[in-house]
Amino acid sequence: GAGMLSCPEGIREVLTALCASPELRISVKMRLGVSSETEWREVLPILNDLPLEKIVLHPRTAEMQYDGAPNREQWLRFQTECRHPVIYNGDIRCVADADGLDGVMAGRGLLADPLLPLRLRGNTPSTAMLASFHDAYCEECCRLYQQPLLKLKLLWEYFLPDAERRFRKAIQKAKTREEYRVAVSCLLEALA
């Protein structure tokens, strides 16, 4: 992330110690900076001197959190100057978002579309695959939690954001697992 970006020498110390262990393969995930989109410039020479596997870069600052547009221009500058493979992280929600990138890390995009990796590989997943994912998730929630309906409804804060509002509303209003199951079935049938 960005927790240590304001302390380049601390980064050097920690990563040098980690990289000294031959059984560890070290990668770094970071942002452009804490408050400035160019703070990475102080850290990159340190990273370039270390035997890292790769660097995952989220092209926003810590202060931005997930607001505002990722700065692809700074990401490209970082990638050009970096001696390690650079993986893009930030707002990967569809295949077009990954165009021209050698590698991506997706977070919230996977919550919205858990089959996104298949799409990124050129496959066209089916609604049945989406239903299968949901069923497996539902089964795990029921196994792990005393009140699985609460956890299941949390999934829908991100999952299938483009689904019709009336279906999403029915899911949120469900008071029993059966009502939830019916609401989800109706949504999935509408997608088919």
SVG drawing of the C-alpha trace seen along z (x, -y; Angstrom):
<svg xmlns="http://www.w3.org/2000/svg" viewBox="-39 -16 60 42">
<polyline fill="none" stroke="black" stroke-width="0.4" points="0.0,0.0 1.3,-3.4 2.1,-3.0 5.9,-3.2 6.2,-5.4 7.1,-8.4 10.1,-6.4 12.3,-5.2 15.1,-4.2 12.7,-2.0 11.6,-0.4 15.2,0.3 15.9,1.8 12.8,4.1 13.1,5.3 16.8,5.8 16.3,8.1 13.5,10.0 15.4,10.4 18.3,11.8 16.3,15.0 16.9,17.3 13.6,19.2 11.5,16.1 10.3,14.6 9.4,11.0 6.9,8.8 5.8,5.3 2.3,3.7 2.3,0.0 0.6,-3.3 2.0,-6.3 2.4,-8.1 0.7,-9.1 -0.4,-12.6 1.5,-13.2 1.3,-11.1 5.1,-11.5 6.3,-10.2 7.2,-6.9 10.2,-8.6 12.0,-8.5 11.3,-4.8 11.9,-3.4 15.7,-3.5 15.6,-1.4 13.2,1.1 15.3,1.3 18.4,2.3 16.6,5.3 15.9,8.8 12.1,8.4 9.8,10.7 7.4,8.0 5.8,4.8 2.0,4.2 1.3,0.5 -2.1,-1.1 -1.9,-4.5 -3.6,-6.6 -2.3,-8.1 -3.3,-6.9 -5.2,-10.1 -7.3,-9.4 -8.2,-5.9 -10.5,-4.6 -11.8,-8.0 -10.8,-9.9 -9.3,-8.4 -6.2,-6.3 -3.2,-8.1 -2.2,-5.9 0.4,-8.5 2.3,-8.1 1.8,-4.4 3.4,-4.3 6.3,-6.4 6.8,-4.0 6.7,-1.0 9.2,-2.5 11.7,-3.3 11.2,-0.1 13.6,2.8 11.0,5.4 7.8,6.6 5.0,4.1 1.4,5.3 -1.4,2.8 -3.9,2.5 -6.9,0.2 -10.4,0.2 -10.0,3.4 -13.7,4.1 -13.9,5.3 -11.7,6.6 -11.2,3.1 -9.7,1.9 -6.9,4.4 -6.1,3.6 -2.4,3.0 -1.4,4.2 1.0,7.1 -0.6,8.1 -3.4,7.0 -4.5,7.4 -8.2,7.0 -10.0,6.5 -13.4,4.9 -13.7,5.8 -13.6,9.5 -16.3,8.9 -18.5,7.3 -17.7,10.1 -16.0,13.2 -15.7,14.6 -13.6,11.6 -10.4,13.7 -12.2,15.9 -13.2,12.9 -9.6,11.5 -8.4,14.8 -10.9,14.4 -13.6,16.8 -17.3,16.0 -18.6,17.3 -22.2,18.4 -24.9,17.4 -24.8,21.0 -21.2,20.4 -22.2,17.3 -25.0,19.2 -22.5,21.9 -20.2,19.3 -23.0,17.8 -24.2,21.3 -20.7,22.1 -20.4,18.8 -23.9,19.2 -23.0,22.7 -19.9,21.5 -21.7,18.6 -24.3,21.0 -21.6,23.3 -19.5,20.5 -22.0,18.0 -24.9,18.2 -26.6,15.5 -25.5,16.2 -28.2,13.9 -26.3,10.9 -23.1,12.0 -24.9,13.0 -26.5,9.5 -23.1,7.9 -21.9,9.6 -24.4,7.6 -22.8,4.3 -20.4,5.1 -21.7,8.3 -23.4,7.7 -23.7,4.0 -25.4,3.6 -28.3,6.0 -31.7,4.5 -32.5,2.5 -35.7,4.3 -33.9,7.6 -31.2,6.2 -33.9,4.6 -35.7,7.9 -32.5,9.6 -31.9,6.9 -35.5,7.2 -35.3,11.0 -36.0,12.0 -35.4,15.7 -33.0,17.9 -35.8,19.1 -36.8,15.5 -33.2,14.8 -32.8,17.9 -35.9,16.9 -34.8,13.3 -31.4,14.4 -32.9,17.0 -35.1,14.3 -32.1,12.1 -30.0,14.9 -32.9,16.0 -33.2,12.4 -29.5,12.4 -29.7,15.6"/>
</svg>
